[in-house]
Amino acid sequence: MKLIAQQLLSVIPAVILRVLSYGLLILLTGAILQRFGVRIPSVPTIDVTQLAYLCGAWWLCNR
């Protein structure tokens, strides 16, 4: 299967948005779990303002 340049240029932004969306989903899930008392060592503690910004970023990414 050969990809031409135009196909490649349309696929790359879609893949980048997908990876970004998954990263935001992992951060959002970790932040919500911390609110219920589950501590995940790799996710830093997120306060209410940062959680709101994270939710906004997720919404904009999936829009």
C-alpha positions in Angstrom: 0.0 0.0 0.0 1.5 3.3 -1.0 0.5 6.6 0.6 0.7 9.7 -1.3 1.8 13.0 0.3 -1.7 14.4 0.5 -3.0 11.3 2.3 -0.1 11.4 4.7 -0.7 15.0 5.5 -4.3 14.3 6.3 -3.5 11.3 8.5 -0.7 12.9 10.7 -3.0 15.5 12.4 -5.6 12.9 13.0 -3.1 10.6 14.7 -1.7 13.5 16.8 -5.1 14.5 18.0 -5.9 10.9 18.9 -2.7 10.6 21.0 -3.4 13.9 22.6 -7.0 12.9 23.4 -5.9 9.7 25.0 -3.3 11.5 27.1 -5.9 14.0 28.3 -8.3 11.1 29.0 -5.6 9.4 31.2 -4.9 12.7 33.1 -8.6 13.4 33.6 -9.3 9.8 34.8 -6.4 10.1 37.2 -7.7 13.4 38.5 -11.2 12.1 39.0 -9.9 9.0 40.8 -7.9 11.2 43.1 -11.1 13.1 44.1 -12.5 9.7 45.3 -9.4 8.9 47.3 -7.5 6.6 44.9 -3.9 7.7 44.8 -1.9 7.1 41.6 1.8 7.8 42.1 2.5 8.8 38.5 -0.3 11.4 38.4 0.4 14.6 40.4 -2.3 16.1 42.6 -4.6 18.4 40.6 -6.6 21.1 42.2 -10.1 22.3 41.1 -8.8 25.0 38.7 -6.4 22.7 37.0 -9.2 20.1 36.7 -11.4 22.6 35.0 -8.7 23.5 32.6 -8.1 19.8 31.9 -11.8 19.3 31.2 -11.8 22.3 28.9 -8.8 21.0 27.0 -10.5 17.6 26.6 -13.7 19.2 25.3 -11.8 21.3 22.8 -9.7 18.4 21.6 -12.8 16.2 21.0 -14.9 19.0 19.4 
